[in-house]
Amino acid sequence: MGTRVLCTLILFTSVALADDDADRAKLAGTWQADEGSTLVVENTNDAVKITQSKNGTKVSEIECNVTGKECVITENGHKAKVSMWFNGPKLIELETRGSEVVKRTFSAAGKEDAMEVEFIPVVPGGTTETSHFRRTPVSSAQR
């Protein structure tokens, strides 16, 4: 009986991890928000690279491991620390710039063509904002 329970537990865990991997893969791609902001999310080995543009101008580029280990980045000439990890299918980013701490949560919102990014000011506190993005189709010229 104990072996059956262990096998069942392993099977369910494997299925859950496979579902998370599939949901995590949905985040990769180019995403467009209504207000003109664009995010490009790329998976590279054990890291994620996120490039943000506003009206065609690159605003930031972050590349960090997804193990929760801190990475040092430079944005607009200022150093910051970033940690990234997955919580189930959601990508969590925690950024510390000076005394300011911001958390962003990226989720595929259950569809392959929609993504939500939740912006949560941690220190100092503030209002949580959610941005909605649509996947930008890959043109045949980019393939």
Residue pairs with C-beta under 8 A, 6 or more apart in sequence:
19 89
20 86
20 88
20 89
23 88
23 89
23 108
24 43
24 86
24 89
24 91
25 43
26 89
26 108
26 112
26 115
27 41
27 43
27 91
27 106
27 107
27 108
27 115
28 41
28 42
28 43
29 40
29 41
29 135
29 136
29 138
30 38
30 39
30 40
30 135
30 136
30 138
31 38
31 39
31 40
31 41
31 115
31 133
31 134
31 135
31 136
32 38
32 133
32 134
32 135
32 136
33 39
33 131
33 132
33 133
33 134
34 132
35 131
36 54
36 55
37 52
37 53
37 54
37 131
37 133
38 52
38 53
38 54
38 136
39 50
39 51
39 52
39 115
39 117
39 133
40 49
40 50
40 51
40 53
41 48
41 49
41 50
41 91
41 106
42 48
42 49
42 50
42 51
44 63
46 65
46 66
46 67
47 63
47 64
47 65
47 66
48 63
48 64
48 66
48 84
48 91
49 61
49 62
49 63
50 60
50 61
50 62
50 63
50 93
51 58
51 60
51 61
52 58
52 59
52 60
52 61
53 59
60 75
60 76
62 71
62 73
62 75
62 82
62 93
62 95
63 71
63 73
64 71
64 73
64 82
64 83
64 84
64 93
65 71
65 84
66 84
66 85
66 86
66 91
67 85
68 83
68 84
68 85
69 83
70 81
70 82
70 83
71 81
71 82
71 83
71 84
72 79
72 80
72 81
72 82
73 79
73 80
73 81
73 82
74 80
75 97
78 97
78 98
79 97
80 95
80 96
80 97
81 95
81 96
81 97
82 93
82 94
82 95
82 96
83 93
83 94
84 91
84 92
84 93
84 94
85 91
85 92
86 92
89 107
89 108
90 105
90 106
90 107
91 105
91 106
91 107
92 103
92 104
92 105
92 106
93 103
93 104
93 105
93 106
94 101
94 102
94 103
94 122
95 101
95 102
95 103
95 104
99 123
100 121
100 123
100 124
101 121
101 122
101 123
102 119
102 120
102 121
102 122
103 119
103 120
103 122
104 117
104 118
104 119
104 120
105 116
105 117
105 118
105 120
106 115
106 116
106 117
107 115
107 116
107 118
108 114
108 115
109 115
109 116
109 132
112 135
113 134
113 135
114 132
114 133
114 134
114 135
115 132
115 133
115 134
115 135
116 130
116 131
116 132
116 133
117 130
117 131
117 133
118 128
118 129
118 130
119 128
119 129
119 130
119 131
120 128
121 127
121 128
